[in-house]
Amino acid sequence: MADKQITVGVPEDRVPEFYAWFAAFLAADRAGGGAGGTGSGPFGPGAMGRGRGRGMRGHHHETQPWTADDTDQAEWLLRKLAPPARALFDLLAAHPGERFGGNDVAARLGLEKGAHGVAGILAWPGRYSRKLDRELPILTEGRPDGGTDYYMDPAVAALFAPSPPVRRAAGAS
């Protein structure tokens, strides 16, 4: 089915949260039903900011969590990423379980749009994850100050961790 372009108004202070939610929506399973087992649906109370990018449902099939057996899929996903998304994956995978605020990530990655830019680069990774029938590997959680934290579960981070550079033995040419 072709994509449908939709334009919606989002309060300025909730744009990062919306982008994170939308990325999770794209990556989410599509089996139908409520979000996160609450029965509230992806637009119900608490849908945005529910965090973890998991459990939202759409129309066709369920996504699965990443496992240690998914190295081929993780490598495929990494090859598909645009440079800003790859930099985000590299940052989070290098710091398993550590939470980074959107503005902190934006500063580290040199994103001009700040936290909005961080949230925006999750859309395509979300689509690619959905193609693999996997959840978005990057988890999100709303912050009390209205911002969003981004992080990667340690087991998932192991799949996406940057490979160490190959070192040549002394005297090798």
N, C-alpha and C positions, 0 to 999 in steps of 0.2 A: 504494500500500500504506500502511496506517495505521502510525503510529509505535507502538512498544512501549515502555512504561515499564520501565526496568531500574534496580535499585538495587545498587550494589557498594560494598564497603569499599575505601578508598584510604588508604595511610599519610598521616598529616597533613602530613608534610614534602614529599609528592609531589603534593598536590592541585593546585597551579598547573600542574605539568607534565602532570597528567592532563587538566585542562581544555584546555590547549593541544593535547594529542594528540587529544582528542575533537573539538575544533573542526576540526582538520586531517582527522580521520576523516570528519566530516560533509561537508567540502568536497572530499574526495578523489574520484578517479575510482572508478567502481564496476564495472570490467571483470573483476574476479576476478584471482587470482594473489597474488603476494607483495608485500611493502612495499618501496618504494624499490629495486626490482630485486634485492633480496637473497634473495628466495625465502623469507623468514622469516615473512611474513604480518604483519598489523597488530598481532598480539599476540606476535610472536616476539622473540628477543633483540634488545635495542636499539631496539625500536619506539618506546617513549617516549623522548623526548630526541633522537630522530634529527634533529629540527629541520627547518626549511624548510617544514614543512607540506605536503610534496609526496610523490607517488609511492605513497601507500597505496592499496590497491585494495579494492573491495567487490564489487558484483554487477551493475551495469547499464551504465555508460558511463564513458568517460575524461573527466577534466577537462583543460582546456587552460591554458597559461600566459596571463597577461594580455598584450595587445599594444597598441600605440599606436592601433589601429583599434577598441578596445573602449570608447571614450568614452561611448557611449550606455549600455552595460551598467554602467560605473562610476558614471554619474549615477544610474541606477536603483537600484543597490546603496546608494549614499549616502542616497537618499531613504528607503530601508527601515530604516535603522539607528536604533536607540534612541539617545537623547542620550549615554549613556556610551560606546557603541560608536563613535558619530560623533566624539566627543572623542578617542578613541584613534586613529582613522583620521586625524583632522586633525593630531594630534601627530606621528605617524610620517611622514605625507606631507610635513609641513613640515620634516622632518629626514631626507631620503633616505639610507638606508644606515646611519644612526646607530642603535646598539643601546642600548636602555633596559631596565634591570632592572625586574622586576615591581613591586618596592617603590617605585622611583623613579616609574614610571608612575602607580601608585596615589596617591602623594602629589601629583603634578601634576594628576591628575583628581579628587582629593578622594574617593577610594573608601574607604569605611569598612572593607571587608574586606581591604584591602591587596592583596598579590599574588594572593590567591585571587580577589578581585573582578575583577582584570584578566583572568585566565584565563577566568573565567566569562562575561565579556561577548563572548567569541569564538564561542560556539555558534551564535547566530543569523546572524552574518556568514558563518559556515561553511556553514550551510544555504542562505542566499541565493546564495552563490558556487556551490554545487553546482547550484542551479536554473539558473544561467547557464552551466553546464558549464565553470566557471573554478575555478582553485585559490584557496585562501584568500589574499587579498592581503597579509596580515600573516604574516611569517615568524617562527619561533621557534627558539631554540637554547638547550640546557641550559648552565648555568654550572657551573664547578667547585665553587661553594659550594652547589649543589643548587637554585639559583633558575633562573629562565628569563629570557632576553633576548628582547625583541620589537623588530622592525624591519621596514622596507619597502624592497624593492629600488628603487633610484633610478628605473628605467624605469616601474615600477608606481606609485611615489609620484607621478610626474608626472600620472598619470590621476586620482589621488585628492586632489591638492593643493587646498586651499581656494582658491576664486576670490577674487582681490583685490576689495575693495569698489569699486563704481562711484563715481567722483569727478565731481562737477559742475564745470564750468568756472567760473571766477570771474565773478560777476555773473549766473550762470544762476539761474533760479528754479524 
